[in-house]
């Protein structure tokens, strides 16, 4: 909180001005950060700078979020030394890649088919800068059959549950795997993108073969037969070190992730004198336009920072004065209040030239826990329901009017909220606080630790420039 500076000599409501000055502290901001000192005094034209207002901020647990129709599947578990335990599962439908496949060759029959292997190929999302959050330590993967029908048009939440079969479909001895998102994979001589490849039990494929006995299997029949797969990990399994594991980001829209069936057709000649084995394969795709969702779980008490736990779990906001915690994947969010901002309404003849909310990143962030590319800021109404600010509505595709992107050179985020605060100043809007979350929260678990409004290093702050009219 700092003094108001560069007021011009135009008369104002002195009682209101005196009261307002009492609400801001006596420490001064360097003049160059507002920039008025660079102009001749006669050219200032009534511009005045204030840095900063009293701010209250604290972290709280995020509500459940929509995770249906996601473009990235999240699978894995780890313990974050600041945010505690995090786990993600992905549930998805499968789709045929041809119309009414019958699998065997002309002149053969189902009795001649032999299943060689059934592989669940989970292709890493290579469009992500790093398609794994945390570390690439060994995890115990499990796959269960979905017994409920999934719906591509349904709304699924991050805490969603569906009925599952009791049997783990992973072939014995293949649950423990160390994800490798760097190296390409070769199947014979065919090169494919980096992936997690999980061998499954053959019974699932045999059911598909049996259902296709009468001239093939239709898309509808297939979805009724195999409603979907639930892909998860057992965080408590032997061989898993949660301090060295992470969340895998899987491509679930392009068809690169799929269930691969490898089999042979042993075609016997009509007279039974010869036999020809032909190696065949068929893919069942995980792709766009199907029922799918991510399920996300957090246990902040399991290894979380005590300051974060005080704010998020026990609802004690005092810790937010120093540090604040924001995590996507239905983790945590921020509540920010400007308790005295409406006092500006008592000052006659002023308008906002600029208003920026600055959120410095604490130095303990980073490393293997990459900070979010962007935060999102929403206004809150009298019922504490979030709404989109006009700054965003001006250009929702580029964020140019509100920003929120991480600035690596300054190690901070900023929000430009001039228009919204001017609406408050003009009494066109009531102010009930802000809510700040991570962008793309349904497909990431990125997190960041921010400095609070009373941090001894660099504070969360509101910087504004006022002008007289």
Secondary structure as GFF3:
##gff-version 3
##sequence-region A 1 469
A	DSSP	beta_strand	4	5	.	.	.	ID=ss1
A	DSSP	alpha_helix	14	21	.	.	.	ID=ss2
A	DSSP	three_ten_helix	31	33	.	.	.	ID=ss3
A	DSSP	three_ten_helix	36	38	.	.	.	ID=ss4
A	DSSP	three_ten_helix	41	43	.	.	.	ID=ss5
A	DSSP	beta_strand	47	51	.	.	.	ID=ss6
A	DSSP	beta_strand	56	61	.	.	.	ID=ss7
A	DSSP	beta_strand	72	80	.	.	.	ID=ss8
A	DSSP	beta_strand	84	92	.	.	.	ID=ss9
A	DSSP	three_ten_helix	110	112	.	.	.	ID=ss10
A	DSSP	beta_strand	113	123	.	.	.	ID=ss11
A	DSSP	beta_strand	132	134	.	.	.	ID=ss12
A	DSSP	beta_strand	138	145	.	.	.	ID=ss13
A	DSSP	beta_strand	176	178	.	.	.	ID=ss14
A	DSSP	beta_strand	185	187	.	.	.	ID=ss15
A	DSSP	beta_strand	190	192	.	.	.	ID=ss16
A	DSSP	beta_strand	195	200	.	.	.	ID=ss17
A	DSSP	alpha_helix	203	211	.	.	.	ID=ss18
A	DSSP	alpha_helix	219	225	.	.	.	ID=ss19
A	DSSP	beta_strand	229	233	.	.	.	ID=ss20
A	DSSP	three_ten_helix	242	244	.	.	.	ID=ss21
A	DSSP	beta_strand	246	251	.	.	.	ID=ss22
A	DSSP	beta_strand	254	268	.	.	.	ID=ss23
A	DSSP	beta_strand	275	287	.	.	.	ID=ss24
A	DSSP	beta_strand	292	299	.	.	.	ID=ss25
A	DSSP	alpha_helix	306	312	.	.	.	ID=ss26
A	DSSP	three_ten_helix	317	321	.	.	.	ID=ss27
A	DSSP	beta_strand	323	327	.	.	.	ID=ss28
A	DSSP	beta_strand	332	337	.	.	.	ID=ss29
A	DSSP	three_ten_helix	341	346	.	.	.	ID=ss30
A	DSSP	beta_strand	350	360	.	.	.	ID=ss31
A	DSSP	beta_strand	375	380	.	.	.	ID=ss32
A	DSSP	beta_strand	386	387	.	.	.	ID=ss33
A	DSSP	alpha_helix	390	393	.	.	.	ID=ss34
A	DSSP	beta_strand	412	416	.	.	.	ID=ss35
A	DSSP	alpha_helix	418	425	.	.	.	ID=ss36
A	DSSP	beta_strand	434	438	.	.	.	ID=ss37
A	DSSP	beta_strand	447	451	.	.	.	ID=ss38
A	DSSP	beta_strand	461	468	.	.	.	ID=ss39
###
